[in-house]
Amino acid sequence: MIGFSTLLVWLLMLLGAGVWIGLALMATGMISLALARDLPIAKLAAFDLWNSLNAPELVALPMFILMGEILFHTKLARNLFDGLTPWLDRIPGRLLHVNILGCTLFAAVSGSSAATTATIGRMTLGELKERGYDQDLAMGSLCGAGTLGFLIPPSIILILYGVLSETSILDLFLAGIVPGLLLATAYVVYVALRVRANPALAPSSVEAASSWRLRLEGLRLFAPIFLLIGAVLGSMYLGLAGPSEAAVIGVLGALVIGTLQRQLNRENLKAALRSAVRTISMVGLIVAGALFLTKAMAYLGLPSAVAGFTAGLDLSPMMLILLLLFFYVLLGTFLDGLSVVVMTLPVTFPLVLGAGFDAVWFGIFLVIAVEMAQITPPVGFNLFVVQNLTGEPIARIARSALPFFLILAAFVVLMVLWPGVVHLLS
């Protein structure tokens, strides 16, 4: 009988050898089945992967990725920075909040944490450094706010979670809005309090107060993003479209924005399509490998075995959640969030339901746990993105992101004490 620890050792060996994550997941499942079961593995893999990857719910995934890539290759990020600047001159920390608000807005059209961090960081970090803002606080706020790309809908991870757990994607999207906005607010408050306590973190000379004319001009610059968010999310919440149809609306809206901004020429469109194909292929391979490993684990009886072992520990629901939080943050230190979710959900999802937790609540909890891992060394993806933008050591970036990690941890405590925070819009 193949044990879970043996499975994990094989997976880690393949990953350590440099095998792509999707192929490593698939190979682990095939090796396990070949050793423990007499099955036609090639036929099983072909049939299972074809059916899994043709799930109608997955159509939304490549469309949202394409929407984000189109917007990335237009003036969206620059317009966000220029448009938000006049509105922040009187808030302690001033332009540091562009990181947070920019990531919050871009998360609503991106769905990816790394894409949100990279897009906003390219526009803000150099500008903030030139203006004399504290670099540690600038990097930390970008790392923390960039994680909102996983939580604020449309979220790639929430779509996959909904498909794998057979949970309504619309309910998950609704559940992600309030926690995402609350976390963004907590980040803004933290930055404001830090700057108020230590004014040296922001430039000593206050920028000239912006006139209402400049603020209205700024509103005009980032108004298209609000309209796009309204079109995508509003079409779903009003029952006019499902996630897949809303994703198509988002792509169409991104094309319109790019055209109106006169930034979407043939070369930009080609670049967006190439980048989208690369990202979609990477995500698709990870999903295919994880889904096959999930099926292999089911054949081997591992989920039920792990569930039985955990039940034997007689953990309280709160202790189970604490254990899962530690498990996901630890696992996320050497695997990307997408792989963590699709690889572990078959084991953890039945445990959580058995403990009496709601499927939608666990989806949001899982995303926040993955967000915490995104800014945890040694392999926090957002840390590497910021390092690529700044050239700073990972250790310094991780220290700068620590307060935002603690804010995420505090929000998990809030979710446990007040589960209704997830269902305020549902």
SVG drawing of the C-alpha trace seen along z (x, -y; Angstrom):
<svg xmlns="http://www.w3.org/2000/svg" viewBox="-30 -73 50 79">
<polyline fill="none" stroke="black" stroke-width="0.4" points="0.0,0.0 1.4,-3.4 1.4,-5.8 0.9,-9.6 4.4,-10.2 5.8,-8.0 3.8,-9.9 5.1,-13.2 8.7,-12.0 8.4,-11.1 6.8,-14.4 9.5,-16.4 12.2,-14.3 10.8,-15.1 10.4,-18.8 13.9,-18.9 15.2,-17.4 13.8,-20.4 10.8,-18.6 7.9,-21.0 5.3,-21.1 2.5,-19.8 4.6,-16.9 5.9,-16.1 2.3,-15.8 1.2,-13.6 4.3,-11.4 3.8,-10.9 0.3,-9.7 1.4,-7.4 4.2,-5.9 2.0,-5.3 -0.7,-3.6 1.9,-1.5 3.3,-0.2 0.1,0.3 -2.6,1.1 -2.9,3.2 -4.6,0.6 -4.3,-0.6 -2.6,-3.8 -2.2,-5.4 -5.9,-4.9 -7.0,-6.1 -4.8,-9.2 -6.0,-10.1 -9.7,-9.6 -9.5,-11.4 -7.5,-14.4 -9.8,-14.9 -12.9,-14.9 -11.4,-17.0 -9.9,-19.8 -13.1,-20.0 -15.2,-21.1 -17.4,-24.0 -16.5,-26.0 -12.8,-26.1 -13.7,-28.2 -13.6,-31.3 -10.0,-30.7 -8.2,-31.4 -10.6,-34.2 -9.9,-36.1 -6.1,-35.5 -6.4,-37.0 -8.3,-40.0 -5.6,-40.7 -2.9,-40.4 -4.6,-42.8 -5.0,-45.3 -1.3,-44.8 -0.2,-45.8 -2.3,-49.0 -2.0,-52.2 -4.0,-50.8 -1.2,-50.7 0.1,-54.2 -3.5,-55.6 -4.1,-54.0 -1.0,-55.7 -1.6,-59.1 -5.4,-58.9 -5.0,-58.0 -2.2,-60.4 -4.3,-63.6 -6.7,-61.8 -4.0,-60.7 -2.1,-63.9 -3.8,-64.5 -3.6,-60.9 -0.6,-60.0 1.7,-58.0 0.3,-59.6 1.6,-57.9 2.5,-54.7 -1.2,-54.0 -1.1,-53.8 0.5,-50.3 -2.5,-49.2 -5.3,-50.9 -3.7,-50.1 -3.4,-46.4 -7.0,-46.4 -8.3,-47.8 -6.1,-45.7 -6.9,-42.5 -10.5,-43.0 -9.5,-42.5 -6.4,-40.3 -7.2,-37.2 -3.4,-36.6 -1.3,-37.6 2.0,-37.7 0.5,-39.6 -1.0,-42.2 2.2,-42.6 4.3,-42.9 2.0,-45.3 1.6,-47.8 5.2,-47.4 6.6,-48.3 4.8,-51.7 5.2,-52.5 8.4,-51.3 10.8,-53.4 8.5,-56.4 8.3,-56.1 12.0,-55.7 12.7,-58.8 10.3,-60.8 12.0,-59.7 9.5,-57.3 10.8,-54.5 11.7,-51.6 11.0,-48.9 7.5,-50.2 7.0,-50.5 8.1,-46.9 6.2,-45.5 2.9,-47.2 3.3,-46.0 4.0,-42.4 0.9,-42.5 -1.5,-44.2 -0.4,-42.1 -1.8,-39.0 -5.3,-40.5 -5.1,-39.3 -6.0,-35.8 -9.0,-37.0 -10.8,-39.8 -12.9,-38.4 -12.4,-37.3 -9.8,-35.0 -8.0,-32.1 -7.7,-30.1 -11.4,-30.7 -12.4,-29.4 -10.3,-26.3 -11.5,-25.7 -15.1,-26.0 -14.5,-23.5 -12.7,-21.0 -15.0,-21.3 -18.2,-21.6 -19.0,-24.9 -20.8,-27.8 -18.1,-30.1 -20.6,-33.0 -21.0,-32.4 -17.2,-32.3 -16.8,-35.5 -19.4,-37.2 -17.7,-35.9 -14.3,-37.3 -15.3,-40.9 -15.8,-41.9 -12.7,-40.1 -10.6,-41.6 -11.8,-45.2 -11.3,-44.7 -7.8,-43.5 -7.1,-46.5 -8.5,-48.8 -6.3,-47.2 -3.2,-47.7 -4.1,-51.4 -4.6,-52.0 -1.4,-50.2 0.6,-52.3 -1.0,-55.5 -0.3,-54.7 3.3,-53.8 3.9,-57.1 2.1,-59.1 4.3,-57.5 7.4,-58.0 7.0,-60.9 10.5,-60.1 9.1,-57.2 7.4,-59.6 8.9,-62.7 9.2,-65.6 7.9,-68.1 4.2,-67.6 3.1,-67.7 1.0,-70.6 -2.6,-70.1 -4.4,-68.8 -7.2,-70.9 -10.6,-69.4 -9.8,-69.8 -6.8,-67.5 -8.9,-65.0 -11.6,-64.9 -9.0,-64.5 -7.6,-61.6 -11.1,-60.1 -11.4,-60.2 -8.1,-58.3 -9.1,-55.3 -12.9,-55.4 -12.6,-52.8 -11.4,-50.2 -14.4,-50.9 -16.7,-50.5 -14.9,-47.2 -15.2,-45.9 -18.9,-46.8 -19.5,-45.1 -17.8,-41.9 -19.0,-41.5 -22.4,-43.2 -23.3,-40.8 -22.8,-37.9 -24.4,-39.3 -27.5,-40.4 -27.9,-37.0 -27.3,-38.2 -24.2,-36.0 -22.3,-33.1 -18.6,-33.3 -17.6,-32.1 -19.9,-34.7 -18.7,-37.4 -15.1,-36.5 -15.9,-37.1 -17.4,-40.4 -14.2,-41.3 -12.1,-40.4 -14.3,-42.5 -14.2,-45.4 -10.4,-45.2 -10.2,-45.4 -12.4,-48.4 -10.3,-50.1 -7.1,-49.4 -8.6,-50.7 -10.0,-53.9 -6.6,-54.6 -5.0,-54.1 -2.5,-51.6 -3.8,-48.3 -2.0,-48.1 -1.1,-44.9 2.2,-44.4 0.6,-44.9 -2.2,-42.5 0.3,-39.9 2.3,-40.3 -0.8,-39.9 -1.9,-36.8 1.6,-35.2 1.8,-36.0 -1.8,-34.6 -1.0,-31.4 2.1,-30.9 0.2,-31.5 -2.8,-29.4 -0.5,-26.5 1.3,-26.6 -1.9,-26.7 -3.5,-24.0 -0.5,-21.7 -0.6,-22.2 -4.3,-21.6 -4.0,-18.5 -1.2,-17.0 -3.0,-17.8 -6.3,-16.4 -4.6,-13.1 -2.8,-12.9 -6.1,-13.5 -7.6,-10.6 -4.6,-8.4 -4.9,-9.3 -8.6,-8.3 -7.7,-4.9 -5.2,-4.4 -7.6,-5.3 -5.4,-8.0 -8.0,-10.8 -10.1,-8.4 -7.0,-7.1 -5.8,-10.7 -9.4,-11.6 -9.5,-8.5 -6.1,-9.3 -7.1,-13.0 -10.5,-11.9 -8.6,-9.6 -6.7,-12.6 -10.0,-13.9 -9.1,-17.5 -11.6,-20.3 -12.8,-22.3 -10.6,-25.2 -7.5,-23.1 -8.1,-21.5 -8.3,-25.0 -5.1,-26.0 -3.3,-22.8 -4.5,-23.4 -3.3,-27.0 0.1,-25.9 0.1,-23.1 -0.8,-25.4 1.6,-28.2 4.4,-25.6 3.5,-23.9 3.3,-27.2 6.9,-28.0 8.1,-25.7 5.1,-25.3 3.0,-27.9 -0.5,-28.6 -2.2,-27.0 -0.4,-23.7 -1.0,-23.7 -4.8,-24.1 -5.3,-21.5 -3.0,-19.0 -4.3,-19.1 -8.0,-19.8 -9.1,-16.1 -7.6,-15.4 -8.5,-18.6 -11.9,-19.4 -13.7,-16.3 -12.0,-17.0 -13.3,-20.6 -16.8,-19.7 -16.8,-16.9 -15.8,-19.4 -18.9,-21.5 -17.3,-24.3 -19.0,-25.8 -17.5,-25.1 -17.6,-28.8 -16.0,-29.8 -13.2,-27.2 -12.6,-28.6 -11.9,-32.0 -9.8,-30.6 -7.8,-28.6 -7.1,-31.6 -5.9,-33.7 -3.7,-30.9 -2.2,-30.8 -1.8,-34.6 0.2,-34.2 2.5,-31.7 3.0,-34.1 5.0,-36.5 6.7,-33.7 10.3,-32.8 12.1,-30.9 9.7,-30.6 7.1,-33.3 6.2,-34.2 5.5,-37.8 8.9,-38.1 10.6,-37.0 8.5,-39.4 9.5,-42.3 13.1,-41.2 13.1,-41.1 11.8,-44.7 14.2,-46.1 17.2,-43.8 17.0,-43.8 17.9,-40.6 15.0,-38.2 15.6,-38.5 15.1,-42.3 11.9,-42.0 10.6,-39.3 11.2,-41.5 9.4,-44.3 6.4,-42.0 6.2,-40.6 3.7,-43.2 1.3,-42.4 1.7,-38.7 0.6,-39.3 -2.4,-41.3 -3.4,-38.3 -3.0,-36.0 -5.1,-38.4 -7.8,-38.3 -7.9,-34.5 -8.6,-34.8 -11.4,-37.3 -12.9,-34.8 -12.8,-32.0 -14.4,-34.1 -16.9,-35.7 -17.6,-33.3 -20.4,-35.6 -17.9,-38.1 -17.5,-35.8 -21.3,-35.7 -22.2,-39.4 -23.0,-39.7 -24.4,-36.2"/>
</svg>
